Amino acid sequence: MKKQYQDLLHQYKVEVFRKEHDQQSVAEITDECLHVTEDVLKQKYHYHFHQLADADRAEIINMINNYTREAILPPVIEKLVSRQIRLERRFNALVGLTEQLLELLSHPEGDKSVGKKP
């Protein structure tokens, strides 16, 4: 039983490593990340002044808003989205591991076929 647990854990680690480092997986993560980042950046958020601001102050705030939206925000959002996508994939692999462990526990100890991929 202990050997089967070790095999399943090793299989999980290999699967997670492949999902995060395989060239095709990296390309898929990058494409998904760029798509989500683009969607987030397309959303417009407006600042509403409580009091009417003078033209100079409004222009400075507009410059800061544009610079933040175009220069600072995209790489930050891209990193956050990339981390979220990687964690979602790792979580899905962990769910698979949990299902295999529960399947292993539900079978008699003599069954060696559980958790093996064809």
Secondary structure, DSSP 4 states (H G I P E B T S, - for coil): -HHHHHHHHHHHHHHHHHHHHSHHHHHHHHHHHHHHHHHHHHS------SSPPPHHHHHHHHHHHHHIIIIIHHHHHHHHHHHHHHHHHHHHHHHHHHHHHHHHHHS-TT---TT---
